[in-house]
Amino acid sequence: MTTTAALVKQGKTPADRLILANQLQIHLQHVNKWVALADLARIPSVGTQYCGLLLHAGIASVAQLAATSIHRLHQQLLRLVVATMQRRDLCPSVEQVQQWSQEAKRILSSEL
């Protein structure tokens, strides 16, 4: 496996992730986290820069991001950024979060 897309494809179901964890001889929790990060990184404007922030804010998939209220998510992100870095200016803007949501919805609709 050499790409995040391959990881997302190989870890689609909980059973697939369990098999992968057994093959790699690592804890399932690590595989679940990696698959969630890879899934979120598929969103072009999120990428590897913001996928960890989203995961720490409680968003674990493209589908969950598409279904989450933009303003509620922005408030969660703001609280998280201020609590961990004590700087409001490092928080993504509402417009950025809206772009993430729109791109997540496009990804989901293209997979149907």
N, C-alpha and C positions, 0 to 999 in steps of 0.2 A: 504494500500500500504506500503510495507516494504522494497522494494529494488529499486535501480535505474533502473533495467531492467523493473520492473513493471511500473515505471513512464514513461519510454520511450514508452512502449507498450500502456499505457492508454492515452498518449499525442501525438499520431501519427499524427493526423490531426489538423488543426486550430479549427475545430468544437469540436473535443475531448478536446482540451485545454480550450476552452471556457466553456464547460460543467464542467470540472474539477475546473476551477476558481470559477464558480458559486457554486459548491458543497462545496468547501473549504471556500467560501465567502472571497476571496482575489482577488487582481487585476490581470488581465490576464497577464500583463507584468512579474509578478513574476513567474507565471506558465511557460511562454515561456522561461524564463531564466533557470529555474530549469530543464526543459526538454532538453534544449540545453546542459547544463552542464552534465546531466545524459547520453545523447547521446555520447558526447565526452569522458566521463569517461569509456565507453565500450571498448575503444581502450586500450589494456593491458599496453603498454608503456607510455600512457598518464595518465590514471587513474584519481584519484582525485588530484594528485600532479600538473598536467599541464592543466587540462580542463579549469580552470579559466583564465589562461594565454592565451590559444587559443581563448577563447571567447572574451577577451579584445582586442585581435589582429584582431578580425573581423571574426573568423571562428566559425560558429554556428551549424555545423553538421558534422557527419562522411563523408557524401557525399561531402560537401564543402571542407573538408580537403583533400579528395582523389583527388579532381579536381584542387587543388591549386598548383602552382609552388613551389617546395621545396625551391629554393633560394630566391624567392620573400617573402615567408612566413618567412624564417629565418631572412631576413632583417627587416621585420615588427616586429618580436619578439625582435630582437636586439635593435631596436629603442625604443620599449615599455619598455624593461627591463632597458635600460640605462636611459630613461626619468624618470622612477618611482623609481628605486633603485640606480641609478648612479654607477652601477657595470656591466661591460661587462661579467665578469666571471660567473655570475648567469644565463646567457642566455643558453638555450639548444643548443647543437652543431648541425651543418648541418646534421651530421650522425643520430642524434636523431630525427630530424625533418623528415628525409628520412624514418626512421623506423616507425614513426607515420603514414606517408603517405602509406607505404606498408601495414601496419596492417589495416588501414582504407579501402584500396582497397580489402583486403581479407574479411573483414566484409561485405562489400557491395556485393562481389561476392557470399558469402555464403548465403545471403538473397534472391538471385534470384531464 
